[in-house]
Amino acid sequence: MDSFGWVGDNRAKIFNVYYKEFSPTVLWPLRPTWTWKYINVDRTLTNIRKRKTLDTCQEFYNHMQNKYIEYLQIYTDGSKDPKSEATSIAIVIPELKISISKRTSDYLSVFAVELGAILVALEWVEETNRNKIIVCSDSLSALTSIGKGRTKNHQNILYEIMAVHHRICEQNKNVVLFWTPAHVGIMGNERADKLAKETIKQDDIVMQIKLSKSEGKSIIWKESKKIWEDRWVNEIKGRHLFRIQKTVDVERIRGLNRREEIIINRIRTGHSFLNGTLFKMGKHLTGLCRWCDEVETVEHVLIKCRKYESHRRLLKTELGVSRELKFDKVIDQLNNIEGKKKIFRFLKDTGIFKSL
């Protein structure tokens, strides 16, 4: 077997990470971090999220009016399209009618572009002659990392933010980073969000940001799943299981107990305690259904067995099936909570539930 050193480059090309730029895992700032100026991160409004009786939007405007009325408000936002992996940032300054947006590198996390948006806003602040500025971001994780001065991913952007902020403070400017609730009707935040989503559609990347190690792992996992999916679709073997599960990407149904999960898996795979399976194990003489003289399988008892015909008619009505009930239809219904309830009701009313 070849060592990873021999095959690593080829694997990196297959998984689409060979030509990507990654930020260093260990970074050293240009100056000692303890000499940088303190960054004021105001997360006051995080407390109102638990109090549902309050108008979040009005609380925000009240806070601005009472504490930051003299401050120039800058709204930042980062956006990502989960399908194309495209990302972008946007900055909106309503008072000055200024909007800045940039298409950023693909495959970045939302956390990374939120940090990038704050960095661009601070770079703008560094060039302006306004002395009191409040930068409003709806990314609590980004603001928390800035407040701590460290993060597991994109420490390089964080160091840039701290360096720019230090230079701003040396200009005797007062800057506050403020957490802003998202999607509650705050005009500046909504405009920044809309602008960021519009910028994603642009093809040309204006702002290059190096990927973090975790983002690289996400790319590898996504590309691996594509290869896995292709093999699963085109494989010759295992077609019985392919009939049940046509994609490798499946979400687990929530709200099931252990017994219900076992039953669903036995229906999908066909392995149960019915006569057909017992015969294969040497635990039954014929493996036939005592009512129909056919092999007793999961598909048989659900779709064909004469004993359960009256219960099956009721199940067809509940599932909205007017013609013959197909096994594939039953399998598909197990993927949603309502369909699962109807099928489980049929299994329990007929007593099949105990035999699976």
N, C-alpha and C positions, 0 to 999 in steps of 0.2 A: 504493500500500500504506500502510495506517495505521501510524503509529509506535507503539511500545510504550506511550508515555505515554497514547495515546488508548484503547488496548484493554487496558491492564494490569489495571484493576479487574475487567473482565469475565472476563478469563482467570483471575484470582485466585479469583473466585467459582466458575468452572467446576472449577478444581482444588482447591477446598475449603480454601483457605488465607487467604481474604480476612478472615475474622472471627477468625483465630487471633492470639494474642499472642506476639510474638517478643522474645527478649532482645537487647539492643544488642550489636553486633559489637565495639565499643570500650567498655570499662568503666574507670571510675576508682574505686578503693577509697576508703573514708571516711578512711583514714589511710595513710601510706606503708607499703608491704608490708615493707620492711626493718626496720620498728619492731615488727612482730608477733613473738610468741613462736614459737620453733622447735617444729614438730609432730613428735613422735616416732612414726615409722612403722616397725614391726617386720615385716620380710618374711623372717624366718629360715627358715620352713618351705618357702619356695620351692625351697630346695636339695634337699629330700628327694624332690621329684617325679621327679628323674632316677634315684633309687635305688629300684627297684621291689621290692627285697627287704624294705624296711622297712614296718611297719604304720603308715600315715599317721595314722590316728585315735589310736593309742597314742602316737605321737610328739607329737601335739598336747597330749594330756593330761599327758605327761611334762614338756613345756615349761611348761605352766601351773603344774604342781606345783613345778618347780624355780625358776622365775623370777618368776611372777606369782601366787603363792599368796595374797597379801594383797589382790589386786585384785578388784573387783567386775566380773564378766564381763557384757558387753552384746553381744548378737548382732544384726546387721542384715542385711537382704536386700531386694532390689528384684526385681520380677517384671513380665513383659510377656506379653500374649497376642498372638501374631503375626497372628491372624486379625482380632480385633476392635480391635487397637491399644490396648486398655485396659492401664493400668499401676497398680502399687500398691507400697507399702513396708511393711515390718514390722520391729519391734524387740522382742526377747525378752530378759528379764532373769530367768534361771531361779532364782537365789538368792532374789529378792524376789517371785517368781511374778507378774511384771508382763509384760503383752503390749500392745503398741501397734501398731495398723495403720491405714493411711490409703490411701484410693483417690485416686490422683494423676491428673494431666491425661493425656488420650489422646495418642497419637502420640509420646510421649517414648521415647528410647532406653533400653536397660537400663543403660547407663553413667550416664545422668541420674538414674534412680530409685535407683541404688546410692549416688550422691552425696547424693541427698535423704534416704535412710535414715540415712546417717552424720550428716547435719546434724540431723535430728530427735533422734538419740541424744545428740548433743552438747548440744542444747538441754535435754534432760532432765538431763544431767549438771550443767549450769549451775544447775539448781534444787535438786539434791540436796545432802545434807550429807556424802556419802561423799567421801573425799579421794583414793582410789586406784581408778581405773577403767580397764579395758581394753575397747576397742570392737573386736569381732571381725567382719570383713567378708570375704566370699569373692571380692570384686571386686578383682583385682590392678591393673587399669587405673585404677580410682578411687583406690586407695591410692597408686599411683605418681604420679598427677597431684597429689594432695594433698601428697605429699612434695616434689615439684618446685615447687609453688605456682603452676602454670600448666597450662592445658589448651586445646585448640582449640575445644572445645564446652563450654558452661555454665560459663564463667569466673565468672558471677554467683553460682552456687551455691558455687563454690570460695572466693570472697571471703567469703561468709557463713560458711562453715565456719571459715576462718582467723580471722574476727572473733570468733565464738563461742568458739573455742579460746583466743584471747588473753584474753578475759574470764574464762574458766575458770582460766587460769594466774594471773591477778591475784587469784584467790580462794585461791591456794596449793594448788590441786589438781593431782594428777599424772595425766595422761591419756595412754594409749598406744593407737595404732591398730594393729591386728594382723591380718595376712593369715591367713585360715583356709581350709584346703582344703574344697571343697564335695563333698557327696554321698559321704562316706567314713564316715558313722556318728557324726559329732560331734553330740550331742543338741541343743545350743542352736542350731546352724546348721540342722539339719533342721527344728526347730520354727519357726524364722523363715521358712524356705523354704515350709513348708506354710501358714503364716499369710498370707504374701504372696500365694500362689496362691489362697487362699480369698477374700481381700479383692478380688481382681480382679473377682469376680462381682458386686460391689455396683454399683449404677447411679449413685449420687450421688458426685460428685467432691468430696472434702473438702480436698485440698491442691492448689492451683493452682500450676503451674510453667510459666514461659514456655518456648516452644520455641526451639531453636537453629536457626541457618541450615541446617545439614545435615539436621536433622529436617524442616524445611520442604521441602527438596529431595526427601526420601524420600516425603513426602505427594504432591508434584507427580508424581513418577515413578509412584507407585501409581495415582493417578487417571488419568494419561496411559495407563497400561497397560489400564485398564478401557475407556477410549474406543477404544483400538487393538483390544482384544479384541472389542468390540461391532461395530466396522466390519468386522473380519475374518470374524465369524460371519454377518453380514447382507449382505455384499458379493455382487454377482452374478458378477463376474469372478473369475478365479483359482480356480475350484472344483476343478480337478484338484489344485492344491497344497493346498487345504483338505481334500481327501480324505486327503492324506498327513499334514498337520499341522493339527489342529483347534484348537490353542491357540497363543497367541503366547509362552507361558511354557514354555520347554524347557530342561532341564538337559543339558549336554554329557556324553556317555559318557566316563568316564575310562579310561585304559589303552590307547588306540588310537594307532597310528602314523599318519603322514601319509597313506600309501597307503590304509589302511583307512577313514579319514575321507572320502577322496575317493570310494571305492566306495559307502559309505553314502549320501552326497549324490547320487550318480548313480542309485542305486536309487530314492531318494525322489523325485527330480525327473524321472526318465525320460530324462535326457540322457546318452548313452553313445557307445561306438564300435560299437554293434550296427548291423545293416543299416538298420533303420528310421530312425535318426538320420543315418547316412551318406547315405541317399537325400535327406533334406531339405537336406543340405549339398552335394548334387551329386556325391557320391563313390561312389554305388552306383546301378546301373541300375534296380532294381525296389524295393529295400528289403525284399524278402521273405525269409523263413527258407528255407533250402535243404532242410529236412526236412519242413516242413508247408505250404508255399506260402501262409503268412500273414505279415503285417507283423511283422518281428522287432523287438520292443520288450523292455524289461526285464520287463514283466509277462508277455509271451509265454514267454520262456525260463524264467522262474521257475515259472509256473503251468501252461502248456499244451504246450510243445514235446515231441513224441514221443521225441526223441532222449534226453531226460534222465528218462524215466518211472521207471526203476528207482531212480535216485538220489533222485527226488522221493518215492517211497514210503518210503524210509529217512528222509528229512527229515520227512515227515508223522508218522512214528512217534516221532521225537525230539521233535517239537513237540506231540505228544499230539492230533493231528487225525485223526479217524476217517472223516470224510466228505471232500468236495472241499476242497482247499487254496485259500483266498482270498488275493488280493494284500494286502488290508487286514491280514490276520493276519501276513503276512511283515513288513509295515511296522511293526506294533506290536511284533514281536519284536526289531526293530533298536533299540528303546529300552531294552533291558536287556542286560547283558553276556553272560548265558548264551544268550539267544536269538540274539544277534549271532554267537557262536561257532558255533552249529549252522548258521546260514545261510551263514557264511563257509566252513565245511567243505564244504557243498553246492556253493558256487561254485567252490572250488578243485578238488574231486574231478571236477567236470564240465568244467573249463577255462574256464567263463564269466568267472571272476575276471579273466583276462587281456584279455577283450574289452570289459569295462566301462570 
